[in-house]
Amino acid sequence: MKTRILCLLFCVLLLTACADNAGQEVNPETSPAAAEGEETATPEPLLPDADFEGYEFNIMGREKGAQSALWDTVDVYAEAENGDAINDAVYRRNVKLEEKYNFEIIFTPMEVANHVNLINNSVLAGDNIYDTALMHTQNCASLVLKNAILDLNTVEYLDFSQPWWDTQTIGDITVTGKTFFVMGEINITDNDATWCVMFNKMIRENHSAAVPDLYQLVRDGGWTLDRLNEYAAGVAADLDGDGKMAWDQDMWGVIHQYETANCLFLASGTKTFAKDTDGNLIYNLNSDDASGIFAVVHDFFATNADCAIITDSLTVDNMWNVVSRGTFKADRALFYIGPVANVRLIRDMETSFGILPLPKIRDTQEKHFNTMQYNNATAYTIPVTAENTARTGLILEALAIESVDTLTPAYYDITLKSKASRDEESGEMLDIIFANRIFDMSFAFNTVGTYSFLQTQVKSSTNNFASAEASNREAFISKLDDIMESIDKSD
């Protein structure tokens, strides 16, 4: 990640130097020419000077504290510096740009459950209440179906080929050349919502004869689901000797949840909705590849008695903190599969822990693939009723650029690498995790049903994937057709 940050910082410095050439006409479609014989990165767009005359730029986001403070929107607005790294980075970023372009960021936190209706109703009324909205990717996808948000590729000044945008994920999100929601250095919840594997370093060291250096295993390409299963089985133990495994008494190999089925399926690099050469979404769950991948994932759930699967049926207050994170912090699990956000939540853990990417599902995979929680990851979008999309595009692009040397280092280097993860190797693993993210559009369009379908199927003791997929195929494809029809109708 340090390499990535340095690359981004270089791009920002180059952009700033070019922008300082006062008196020159600025064309956002061009970039400075490289000196003869010099290697250059992708040409950078130039943002023009502008005076927005005190305009109040309204960004809608998630309300505070509805589920937990962990998922509050903290990357949009900060009232003042308070010593918190992320808060202060956001404040400095915003003040600099507000002064440069003479505008004011107004953050409007709204209840997540109302996001779709708020934007859609505003569009239907022809209002321009929100210049942009930072919403869950599932809510963004819902608005695509309502034709309520813009194809961001039509917005002036936004350039998603630049390194301050998550170009790989945006490539997955883009359908027939249209991109309706985006993420990048400008926001951090997409990072927090990205799946990873944490491991207890003390437990690993106590079983070092059976569990190798896991960091080196990743480097060597051998970190697979089979290896995770093997090491988990060697560690799990009925500590109280009562002949059964209990989450609050015994030693577990892995702690996870049924949602893990989704992230492990995508960890193979296979998607439920693929794309053809024209960028159209195509149904993929009926492929041999998908069936084979699911068989591996199903076996992980059905045959591994060493896993503590956390479900909503547990009658425990503050379940995720007490049962999942609590068990891991109490040194009663070797592995913990969950979003990166958990890293910050367990940073008071006395025992050192490490971070790993999701394991490869097949030995033949060239790299690890990591996806995100689609109901927690956030992305920016613009309502179709936006009055001045050029202004919105310039401000968003400027915020993304300025986040490179403010928000990005605050999040990666301070919040994760220095305070939470406790070794340089974990930082190296985070680089791998964020550099190889995969996004499945059928999971974002959660009304399709594939997301819940996979979770339902892994709960069965027998693998009924083939017959269940065949029974649901027509409904899945019908929903896919609706999605493509909505995308085709969008401007």
C-alpha positions as CSV (number, residue, x, y, z in Angstrom):
1,M,0.0,0.0,0.0
2,K,2.9,2.4,0.6
3,T,3.9,2.0,-3.0
4,R,0.3,2.8,-4.0
5,I,0.2,5.8,-1.9
6,L,3.5,7.1,-3.2
7,C,2.2,6.6,-6.8
8,L,-0.9,8.6,-5.9
9,L,1.0,11.3,-4.2
10,F,3.2,11.7,-7.3
11,C,0.1,12.1,-9.4
12,V,-1.2,14.8,-7.1
13,L,2.1,16.7,-7.1
14,L,2.2,16.5,-10.9
15,L,-1.4,17.7,-11.1
16,T,-0.7,20.6,-8.7
17,A,2.4,21.7,-10.5
18,C,0.6,21.8,-13.8
19,A,-2.4,23.7,-12.2
20,D,0.0,26.3,-10.9
21,N,0.8,27.5,-14.4
22,A,-1.2,30.7,-14.0
23,G,-2.6,32.4,-17.1
24,Q,-2.7,29.3,-19.2
25,E,-6.0,28.1,-20.5
26,V,-7.0,24.8,-18.9
27,N,-8.5,22.0,-21.0
28,P,-9.7,19.1,-18.9
29,E,-9.4,16.8,-21.9
30,T,-5.6,17.3,-22.1
31,S,-2.7,16.6,-19.9
32,P,0.9,17.8,-19.7
33,A,3.3,16.2,-22.2
34,A,6.1,14.2,-20.8
35,A,9.7,15.3,-21.3
36,E,11.4,13.4,-24.1
37,G,12.7,10.0,-23.0
38,E,10.9,10.2,-19.6
39,E,8.5,7.5,-18.4
40,T,5.2,8.8,-17.3
41,A,2.1,7.5,-15.6
42,T,-1.3,7.8,-17.1
43,P,-1.8,11.4,-18.3
44,E,-3.5,13.4,-15.6
45,P,-6.5,15.6,-16.3
46,L,-6.3,19.3,-15.3
47,L,-9.0,20.7,-13.1
48,P,-9.7,24.4,-14.0
49,D,-9.9,27.2,-11.5
50,A,-13.5,28.0,-10.5
51,D,-15.5,30.2,-8.2
52,F,-18.7,28.7,-7.1
53,E,-19.7,31.8,-5.2
54,G,-20.4,30.2,-1.9
55,Y,-22.5,27.4,-3.3
56,E,-23.8,24.9,-0.7
57,F,-22.8,21.5,-2.0
58,N,-25.2,19.0,-0.4
59,I,-24.0,15.4,0.1
60,M,-26.5,12.9,1.5
61,G,-25.1,10.0,3.5
62,R,-25.8,7.6,6.3
63,E,-27.2,8.8,9.6
64,K,-25.1,8.4,12.8
65,G,-25.5,5.5,15.2
66,A,-28.4,3.6,13.7
67,Q,-26.6,0.3,13.7
68,S,-23.2,1.1,15.2
69,A,-20.8,3.9,15.1
70,L,-18.5,1.7,13.0
71,W,-20.6,2.4,9.8
72,D,-21.3,6.1,10.4
73,T,-20.4,8.3,7.5
74,V,-17.1,9.9,8.6
75,D,-15.4,10.5,5.3
76,V,-17.6,13.4,4.1
77,Y,-17.6,16.2,6.7
78,A,-15.8,17.2,9.8
79,E,-16.8,20.3,11.8
80,A,-13.3,20.9,13.2
81,E,-10.0,19.1,14.0
82,N,-10.3,16.9,17.1
83,G,-7.1,14.8,17.1
84,D,-8.8,11.8,15.3
85,A,-6.8,11.0,12.2
86,I,-9.7,10.5,9.9
87,N,-11.7,13.4,11.2
88,D,-8.7,15.7,10.8
89,A,-7.8,14.5,7.4
90,V,-11.4,15.1,6.2
91,Y,-11.4,18.5,7.7
92,R,-8.2,19.6,6.1
93,R,-9.2,18.2,2.7
94,N,-12.5,20.0,2.8
95,V,-11.2,23.4,4.0
96,K,-8.6,23.4,1.4
97,L,-11.0,22.8,-1.5
98,E,-13.8,25.0,-0.1
99,E,-11.4,27.9,0.0
100,K,-10.0,27.1,-3.4
101,Y,-13.3,26.9,-5.2
102,N,-15.4,29.0,-2.9
103,F,-18.1,26.6,-1.9
104,E,-19.3,24.9,1.3
105,I,-19.9,21.2,1.9
106,I,-23.2,20.4,3.5
107,F,-23.6,16.9,4.8
108,T,-27.1,15.6,5.2
109,P,-27.2,12.4,7.2
110,M,-30.4,10.4,6.5
111,E,-31.7,7.0,7.6
112,V,-30.3,4.3,5.3
113,A,-33.7,2.7,4.9
114,N,-35.0,5.9,3.3
115,H,-32.2,6.6,0.9
116,V,-33.7,5.1,-2.2
117,N,-37.1,6.8,-1.6
118,L,-35.5,10.2,-0.8
119,I,-33.5,10.3,-4.0
120,N,-36.3,8.8,-6.1
121,N,-39.0,11.2,-4.7
122,S,-36.7,14.1,-5.2
123,V,-36.2,13.1,-8.9
124,L,-39.9,12.6,-9.4
125,A,-40.6,16.0,-8.0
126,G,-37.9,17.6,-10.2
127,D,-36.0,18.8,-7.1
128,N,-32.3,19.4,-6.8
129,I,-32.0,18.8,-3.1
130,Y,-28.9,16.7,-3.2
131,D,-25.9,17.3,-5.5
132,T,-24.6,13.8,-4.8
133,A,-25.3,10.9,-2.4
134,L,-22.9,8.5,-0.7
135,M,-25.0,5.3,-0.3
136,H,-24.8,1.6,0.1
137,T,-24.1,-0.1,-3.2
138,Q,-27.3,-2.0,-2.9
139,N,-29.2,1.3,-2.6
140,C,-27.3,2.7,-5.6
141,A,-28.3,-0.4,-7.6
142,S,-32.0,0.1,-6.6
143,L,-31.9,3.6,-8.0
144,V,-30.5,2.3,-11.3
145,L,-33.7,0.3,-11.7
146,K,-35.7,3.5,-11.1
147,N,-33.6,5.5,-13.7
148,A,-33.0,8.0,-10.9
149,I,-29.2,8.4,-11.1
150,L,-26.8,9.5,-13.8
151,D,-24.4,7.6,-15.9
152,L,-21.3,9.2,-14.3
153,N,-19.3,8.7,-17.5
154,T,-21.3,11.6,-18.9
155,V,-20.3,13.9,-16.1
156,E,-17.6,16.5,-17.0
157,Y,-14.3,16.3,-15.1
158,L,-14.8,12.8,-13.7
159,D,-12.0,10.6,-14.9
160,F,-12.3,7.0,-13.6
161,S,-9.0,5.9,-15.3
162,Q,-7.1,7.8,-12.6
163,P,-5.6,6.1,-9.6
164,W,-7.6,8.0,-7.1
165,W,-10.6,6.0,-8.2
166,D,-11.0,2.3,-7.6
167,T,-10.5,1.5,-11.3
168,Q,-10.8,-2.3,-11.0
169,T,-14.1,-2.2,-9.0
170,I,-15.5,0.5,-11.3
171,G,-14.6,-1.8,-14.3
172,D,-16.8,-4.5,-12.7
173,I,-19.6,-2.0,-12.0
174,T,-19.6,-0.6,-15.5
175,V,-22.3,-2.1,-17.8
176,T,-22.4,-1.4,-21.5
177,G,-20.1,1.5,-20.9
178,K,-22.3,3.1,-18.2
179,T,-21.2,3.6,-14.6
180,F,-23.8,4.7,-12.1
181,F,-21.9,4.6,-8.8
182,V,-18.2,4.8,-7.9
183,M,-15.7,4.5,-5.1
184,G,-12.1,5.4,-4.5
185,E,-9.8,7.5,-2.3
186,I,-12.7,9.8,-1.7
187,N,-14.4,7.3,0.7
188,I,-13.4,4.6,3.1
189,T,-16.5,2.5,4.0
190,D,-15.9,0.4,0.9
191,N,-12.5,-0.5,2.4
192,D,-14.1,-1.2,5.8
193,A,-16.7,-3.5,4.2
194,T,-14.1,-5.5,2.3
195,W,-13.7,-9.2,3.4
196,C,-10.5,-10.5,4.9
197,V,-9.2,-13.2,7.2
198,M,-7.7,-12.4,10.6
199,F,-5.6,-14.9,12.5
200,N,-4.5,-15.2,16.1
201,K,-0.7,-15.1,16.1
202,M,-0.3,-16.7,19.5
203,I,-2.4,-19.7,18.5
204,R,-0.5,-20.1,15.3
205,E,2.8,-20.0,17.1
206,N,1.6,-22.6,19.6
207,H,0.8,-24.9,16.6
208,S,3.7,-23.9,14.4
209,A,4.5,-27.5,13.6
210,A,1.2,-27.8,11.8
211,V,0.5,-24.2,10.8
212,P,3.3,-22.5,8.8
213,D,4.1,-18.9,8.4
214,L,0.8,-17.7,6.9
215,Y,2.3,-14.6,5.4
216,Q,4.8,-16.6,3.4
217,L,2.1,-19.0,2.4
218,V,0.3,-16.1,0.8
219,R,3.5,-14.9,-1.0
220,D,4.1,-18.4,-2.2
221,G,0.6,-18.7,-3.7
222,G,-0.4,-21.6,-1.3
223,W,-3.0,-19.8,0.8
224,T,-6.2,-21.8,-0.2
225,L,-9.4,-22.8,1.4
226,D,-8.1,-26.4,1.7
227,R,-5.2,-25.1,3.8
228,L,-7.5,-23.0,6.0
229,N,-9.6,-26.1,6.6
230,E,-6.5,-28.2,7.4
231,Y,-5.1,-25.7,9.9
232,A,-8.5,-25.0,11.5
233,A,-9.1,-28.8,12.1
234,G,-5.7,-29.1,13.8
235,V,-6.5,-26.3,16.3
236,A,-10.1,-26.9,17.2
237,A,-10.6,-28.6,20.5
238,D,-13.4,-29.5,23.0
239,L,-11.7,-27.6,25.9
240,D,-14.3,-28.5,28.6
241,G,-14.5,-32.1,27.5
242,D,-18.3,-32.3,27.4
243,G,-18.4,-33.9,24.0
244,K,-19.8,-30.9,22.1
245,M,-18.6,-27.6,20.8
246,A,-19.9,-24.3,22.4
247,W,-19.0,-20.9,21.2
248,D,-18.3,-19.6,24.7
249,Q,-16.3,-22.6,26.0
250,D,-14.2,-24.3,23.3
251,M,-11.4,-23.7,20.9
252,W,-12.5,-23.0,17.3
253,G,-10.7,-23.2,14.0
254,V,-12.7,-20.5,12.3
255,I,-15.4,-18.0,13.3
256,H,-17.5,-16.8,10.4
257,Q,-21.2,-16.4,9.3
258,Y,-23.4,-17.6,6.5
259,E,-22.7,-14.5,4.5
260,T,-19.2,-15.9,4.1
261,A,-20.7,-18.1,1.3
262,N,-20.9,-15.0,-0.9
263,C,-17.4,-13.8,-0.3
264,L,-15.9,-17.3,-0.8
265,F,-17.8,-17.9,-4.0
266,L,-16.3,-14.6,-5.4
267,A,-12.9,-15.5,-3.9
268,S,-12.6,-17.9,-6.9
269,G,-12.8,-15.0,-9.4
270,T,-16.1,-16.4,-10.7
271,K,-19.3,-14.2,-10.6
272,T,-23.0,-15.0,-10.6
273,F,-23.4,-12.3,-13.3
274,A,-20.5,-12.2,-15.8
275,K,-20.2,-9.9,-18.8
276,D,-20.0,-10.5,-22.5
277,T,-17.6,-8.7,-24.9
278,D,-20.1,-5.8,-25.3
279,G,-20.3,-5.2,-21.5
280,N,-23.8,-6.7,-21.1
281,L,-24.5,-8.6,-17.9
282,I,-25.0,-12.3,-18.6
283,Y,-26.3,-15.1,-16.2
284,N,-23.5,-17.3,-15.0
285,L,-24.8,-19.5,-12.2
286,N,-25.7,-22.3,-14.6
287,S,-22.1,-22.7,-15.7
288,D,-19.9,-25.7,-14.8
289,D,-17.4,-23.3,-13.3
290,A,-20.0,-21.8,-10.9
291,S,-21.3,-25.3,-9.9
292,G,-17.8,-26.5,-9.2
293,I,-16.9,-23.5,-7.1
294,F,-20.1,-23.8,-5.1
295,A,-19.3,-27.4,-4.3
296,V,-16.0,-26.3,-2.7
297,V,-17.8,-23.6,-0.7
298,H,-20.6,-26.0,0.3
299,D,-18.1,-28.5,1.6
300,F,-16.5,-25.8,3.8
301,F,-19.8,-25.3,5.5
302,A,-21.2,-28.8,5.5
303,T,-18.2,-30.9,6.5
304,N,-16.1,-28.6,8.7
305,A,-17.2,-29.1,12.3
306,D,-14.3,-26.8,13.4
307,C,-16.2,-23.6,12.4
308,A,-18.3,-21.5,14.7
309,I,-20.9,-20.1,12.4
310,I,-22.5,-17.0,14.0
311,T,-26.2,-16.7,13.2
312,D,-29.0,-14.3,14.2
313,S,-30.7,-17.2,16.1
314,L,-28.2,-16.8,18.9
315,T,-30.0,-15.0,21.8
316,V,-27.0,-12.9,22.9
317,D,-27.1,-9.2,23.3
318,N,-24.6,-7.3,21.1
319,M,-24.0,-10.7,19.3
320,W,-21.3,-9.6,16.8
321,N,-19.2,-8.0,19.5
322,V,-19.7,-10.6,22.2
323,V,-19.8,-13.8,20.1
324,S,-17.7,-13.3,17.0
325,R,-15.2,-10.6,17.9
326,G,-15.3,-11.6,21.6
327,T,-14.4,-15.2,20.9
328,F,-11.5,-14.2,18.7
329,K,-10.3,-11.7,21.2
330,A,-10.5,-14.3,24.0
331,D,-8.0,-16.5,22.1
332,R,-10.5,-19.2,21.3
333,A,-10.3,-19.2,17.5
334,L,-7.4,-19.4,15.0
335,F,-9.2,-17.6,12.1
336,Y,-11.9,-15.0,11.9
337,I,-13.5,-14.2,8.5
338,G,-15.2,-10.9,8.3
339,P,-14.9,-7.3,7.0
340,V,-11.8,-5.2,7.5
341,A,-13.8,-3.0,9.8
342,N,-13.3,-5.7,12.5
343,V,-9.6,-4.9,12.5
344,R,-10.3,-1.6,14.1
345,L,-12.9,-3.1,16.5
346,I,-10.4,-5.6,18.0
347,R,-7.3,-3.4,18.1
348,D,-7.5,-3.5,22.0
349,M,-7.0,-7.2,21.8
350,E,-4.1,-8.2,24.0
351,T,-2.8,-11.0,21.8
352,S,-1.3,-10.0,18.5
353,F,-3.3,-10.8,15.3
354,G,-2.5,-10.7,11.6
355,I,-4.5,-10.0,8.5
356,L,-4.7,-12.2,5.4
357,P,-6.6,-12.0,2.1
358,L,-9.5,-14.4,1.4
359,P,-8.0,-17.8,0.6
360,K,-7.9,-19.0,-3.0
361,I,-10.7,-21.5,-3.8
362,R,-8.7,-23.3,-6.5
363,D,-5.0,-24.1,-6.5
364,T,-4.8,-22.8,-10.1
365,Q,-5.8,-19.3,-9.3
366,E,-3.1,-16.7,-10.0
367,K,-4.2,-14.3,-7.4
368,H,-6.6,-13.7,-4.4
369,F,-10.0,-12.1,-5.0
370,N,-11.7,-10.1,-2.3
371,T,-15.2,-8.7,-2.4
372,M,-17.2,-6.5,0.0
373,Q,-20.4,-6.4,2.0
374,Y,-22.7,-4.8,-0.5
375,N,-25.1,-3.6,2.2
376,N,-22.3,-1.7,4.0
377,A,-19.9,-0.6,1.3
378,T,-20.7,2.9,0.0
379,A,-20.4,4.6,-3.3
380,Y,-21.0,8.0,-4.8
381,T,-23.8,8.7,-7.2
382,I,-25.5,11.7,-8.8
383,P,-29.3,12.2,-9.2
384,V,-30.5,12.7,-12.7
385,T,-32.1,16.1,-11.7
386,A,-28.7,17.6,-10.8
387,E,-28.7,21.1,-12.1
388,N,-25.0,21.6,-12.7
389,T,-23.3,18.3,-13.3
390,A,-20.0,20.0,-14.3
391,R,-19.8,21.7,-10.9
392,T,-20.6,18.4,-9.2
393,G,-18.1,16.5,-11.3
394,L,-15.3,19.0,-10.6
395,I,-15.9,19.0,-6.9
396,L,-16.0,15.2,-6.7
397,E,-12.9,14.8,-8.7
398,A,-11.1,17.4,-6.6
399,L,-12.2,15.7,-3.4
400,A,-10.9,12.3,-4.7
401,I,-7.6,13.9,-5.7
402,E,-7.2,15.7,-2.4
403,S,-8.0,12.6,-0.4
404,V,-4.8,10.9,-1.7
405,D,-2.5,12.7,0.7
406,T,-5.1,13.3,3.5
407,L,-7.8,10.7,3.9
408,T,-5.9,7.8,2.4
409,P,-2.8,7.9,4.6
410,A,-5.0,8.6,7.6
411,Y,-7.0,5.5,6.9
412,Y,-4.3,3.0,5.8
413,D,-1.2,4.1,7.6
414,I,-2.7,5.3,10.9
415,T,-6.0,3.6,11.5
416,L,-5.0,0.2,10.1
417,K,-1.3,-0.3,9.8
418,S,-0.1,1.5,12.9
419,K,-2.8,1.1,15.5
420,A,-4.8,-2.0,14.6
421,S,-2.7,-4.4,12.5
422,R,0.5,-5.0,14.4
423,D,3.2,-5.9,11.9
424,E,4.5,-4.8,8.5
425,E,3.3,-8.1,7.0
426,S,-0.3,-7.2,7.7
427,G,0.2,-4.0,5.8
428,E,1.5,-6.0,2.8
429,M,-1.6,-8.2,3.0
430,L,-3.9,-5.2,3.0
431,D,-2.2,-4.1,-0.2
432,I,-3.2,-7.5,-1.7
433,I,-6.7,-7.3,-0.4
434,F,-7.5,-3.8,-1.7
435,A,-5.7,-4.3,-5.0
436,N,-7.7,-7.3,-6.0
437,R,-11.3,-6.6,-5.3
438,I,-14.1,-8.1,-7.3
439,F,-17.6,-6.8,-7.6
440,D,-20.7,-8.9,-8.6
441,M,-23.5,-6.8,-9.9
442,S,-26.2,-9.4,-9.0
443,F,-25.2,-9.0,-5.3
444,A,-25.6,-5.2,-5.6
445,F,-29.0,-5.8,-7.2
446,N,-30.1,-7.8,-4.2
447,T,-33.7,-8.2,-5.4
448,V,-32.3,-10.7,-8.0
449,G,-32.0,-13.2,-5.1
450,T,-28.6,-14.7,-5.9
451,Y,-27.1,-13.3,-2.7
452,S,-29.6,-15.0,-0.4
453,F,-29.7,-18.0,-2.7
454,L,-26.1,-18.9,-2.0
455,Q,-26.5,-18.5,1.7
456,T,-29.6,-20.7,1.7
457,Q,-27.8,-23.4,-0.2
458,V,-24.8,-23.7,2.1
459,K,-27.2,-24.3,5.0
460,S,-28.2,-27.6,3.5
461,S,-26.3,-30.7,4.6
462,T,-26.4,-32.0,1.0
463,N,-25.3,-30.0,-2.0
464,N,-28.6,-29.4,-3.9
465,F,-27.1,-26.5,-6.0
466,A,-27.8,-27.9,-9.4
467,S,-31.5,-28.6,-8.9
468,A,-32.1,-25.4,-6.9
469,E,-30.3,-23.3,-9.5
470,A,-32.4,-24.9,-12.2
471,S,-35.6,-24.1,-10.3
472,N,-34.7,-20.5,-9.8
473,R,-33.0,-19.9,-13.1
474,E,-36.0,-18.4,-14.9
475,A,-36.6,-15.9,-12.1
476,F,-33.0,-14.9,-11.9
477,I,-32.7,-14.3,-15.6
478,S,-36.0,-12.4,-15.6
479,K,-34.6,-10.0,-13.0
480,L,-31.4,-9.7,-15.1
481,D,-33.5,-8.7,-18.1
482,D,-35.2,-6.0,-16.0
483,I,-31.8,-4.7,-15.0
484,M,-30.5,-4.5,-18.5
485,E,-33.7,-2.9,-19.7
486,S,-33.3,-0.2,-17.0
487,I,-29.7,0.4,-18.0
488,D,-30.6,0.6,-21.7
489,K,-33.2,3.2,-20.9
490,S,-30.9,5.4,-18.9
491,D,-29.4,8.6,-20.4
